[in-house]
Amino acid sequence: MKVQGISAITLLVKNMQSSCNFYSRIPGFRLACGGPSDHFTTYEAGDESKIYLNLELVNNDIRSDFGRIIFHTDDVDKLYSYLKNDTHISKLVYFETEPADASWGERFFHMRDPDGYQLSFATKIRKPSVES
């Protein structure tokens, strides 16, 4: 189990339409899901090694943080167990969630580092097939 790289960064935005208009005009950014009228939007960049920029709509003027950094790992459950059971690490951080499967095809968990920044660790999983 190891961290393989930054997969995505999530930014909190006040106006999804304005943010989408801006990021859609940056060369190399492609809309992957969501859009101007959605609560959560993802842009991808890169050809072989994709990175993602997520935009999450917030409805208040007070930002408690900038968003989150998402790291990919080869085994999110093993990493969670390691971090949770390491007494030194577990005293320094706050675990917001346990590993869970997400509809976008990742298994992930969120935690806060010693300074309160939100970190997310994720492993790609197969999306469940839709049965007829």
Helices and strands as residue ranges (DSSP letters): E 3-13, H 16-23, E 30-33, E 40-45, E 51-57, E 67-73, H 76-85, H 87-92, E 94-95, E 100-101, E 106-112, E 118-124
